[in-house]
Amino acid sequence: MENKMFDIIIVGAGPAGMTAAVYGARAGLKVLMLEKGAPGGQMVNTYEVENYTGFEKISGTDLSMKMFEHTQKLGVTYTYGIVTGIKDNGSTKIVETEEGNYTGKAVIIATGTVNRRLGAKGEEKLAGRGISWCAICDGAFFRNKDVVVVGGGNSAVEEALYLSGICRKVTIIHRRNEFRAEKLAQNRASNNDKIEFELESVVESFNEINGKLGSVTVKNVKSNDKKDITCDGAFIYVGQDPVTSMFRDIIKLNEKDYIITNDKMETNVQGIYAAGDVCDKELRQIITATNDGAIASQNALKYIETLH
């Protein structure tokens, strides 16, 4: 794409980025949305969304597509791009990508998070050979087979429920004896005959058999007893890390590398905003991401008006 001027450049096309794009386009601004993956971000990997107001139940993929189609009907420019940095030139910002540079008056960072690695022995070697971070993407490979899910939050329990409809048995491995997931999801899992629990336990290693995952070794954190659980697949949901490394030289981050913003979603650089899960905040949900995107876009508009 030629390096033409945009009013707002949005980095990331998850719920925060797409909402920011909708608000910007409706205000008559020329909006560019850069994304290195599929529109929707982490939302695409969610089997069912049941806490987004107005939709009693909708798949993450369907909600992503509805949001994306909304941006396209409003004329938002969408393009693939792996962003490597941002330069602040005062009244203009340069967003650098591996494919070329883009110039805008304001930038909204909505890069979200990536699934955290567990750090256990064998994890990297067996990634893609039985170990996955996306049940929606890879669950079908384990139809009528045994799998484990590692984690105790909403993602872990909800994806275990999804996998129970495909796999023969699902074992949830969690380091505590209580889950952080919503009670409704916990109750469904507890009442599911295909789901078993290995609580107060951590994964010590992922073990290879014939070139792929064959079992996991777990250790009880209280007794230190170890045992092997035979499985064909392992799905890891132990939290997320923010995608901010490319902004470290210009944007102020907290100790966990999340972007620090004020209530206007402003960063430490005038004209650069952040929205969604990439921000230092208490609750990271689809609905809070869309809230951030709307606020960021409205304040970007106000900032752009001061440049005239």
Number of C-alpha atoms within 10 A of each C-alpha: 8 7 11 9 17 19 22 28 29 32 25 29 29 31 32 34 36 30 26 33 35 24 21 29 23 14 12 12 18 18 27 25 25 26 23 15 13 16 24 27 25 20 20 21 18 22 22 19 19 13 13 14 9 8 11 10 13 17 16 22 21 16 21 23 15 12 20 24 15 16 24 15 10 16 18 22 16 18 12 14 19 16 21 16 18 22 14 17 10 11 15 19 23 20 21 18 16 10 12 14 18 20 22 22 23 27 30 27 28 33 27 28 19 16 15 14 15 18 11 14 15 16 22 14 15 20 15 14 17 23 24 19 22 20 24 16 13 17 21 13 14 19 16 14 15 22 30 27 29 25 26 24 19 17 24 27 27 23 22 28 21 18 29 23 14 17 21 15 21 27 21 23 22 23 20 16 11 12 17 14 17 12 11 8 17 20 12 14 20 14 9 13 11 18 23 16 16 20 19 17 24 23 21 20 18 27 21 16 10 6 11 18 24 21 23 26 18 22 20 19 14 9 9 11 10 15 14 16 18 15 21 20 27 31 23 23 23 18 16 14 16 19 18 21 13 13 18 13 11 14 20 16 21 10 8 9 18 23 29 19 19 12 9 17 25 21 23 15 12 14 24 24 30 33 37 31 30 26 30 21 13 8 12 14 15 20 16 18 25 20 17 25 31 23 22 31 31 16 18 26 21 12 17 17 9 8 9 6
